[in-house]
Amino acid sequence: FNLSLLNILHFLYFVCILCRDSCQRGWRLMYILTAFHRCSDVMKPFLLVFLQDACASPGQQYQSIAKACEQNLRRTFQYGGRIQYPNSMELKAMLAGRSSKRQLFLLPGGIERHLKIKTCSVALDAIEELCYEMGLQREEALDEYAVFLVTHRGNKLTRFF
């Protein structure tokens, strides 16, 4: 994985000047890798500096995706990265520049809420957002809620978080 990141860093640093379309694809690939794989502790500071420099450069064309890559990397180190690899539909969406989707959440009383779920979203993010919408901002309130996964195969109800 570190070799892949080094190759992408080299590509983004040297080749992007020549071909804008290839540069955009390189950044999208970096976005995917930072969301799914944890780089080594040796590589992490260099990658963070590279991403922070890309974010801080005034007028930098790829500031927003560089910021998203930095956030993905931090979340990957915090939570361990995604366990499930993206399916073909999600991968196509990410390569097209779409990094989030609207996910339906069913609340007690038949209330439906759609939340914006990103590549590195975790269940705690959904709980925090739902609690915020309900006006519950105390830390203790977050501990009282959980996310359950409802599947249509076998009408199974599984506690997710």
Stockholm file with secondary structure:
# STOCKHOLM 1.0

chainA/1-161         FNLSLLNILHFLYFVCILCRDSCQRGWRLMYILTAFHRCSDVMKPFLLVFLQDACASPGQQYQSIAKACEQNLRRTFQYGGRIQYPNSMELKAMLAGRSSKRQLFLLPGGIERHLKIKTCSVALDAIEELCYEMGLQREEALDEYAVFLVTHRGNKLTRFF
#=GR chainA/1-161 SS CHHHHHHHHHIIIIITTTCHHHHHHHHHHHHHHHHHCCCCTTTHHHHHHHHHHHHHSTTCTTHHHHHHHHHHHHHHHHHCCCSSCCCHHHHHHHHTTCCEEEEEEEETTTEEEEEEEETTCCHHHHHHHHHHHTTCCSHHHHHTCCCEEECSGGGCEEECC
#=GC SS_cons         CHHHHHHHHHIIIIITTTCHHHHHHHHHHHHHHHHHCCCCTTTHHHHHHHHHHHHHSTTCTTHHHHHHHHHHHHHHHHHCCCSSCCCHHHHHHHHTTCCEEEEEEEETTTEEEEEEEETTCCHHHHHHHHHHHTTCCSHHHHHTCCCEEECSGGGCEEECC
//
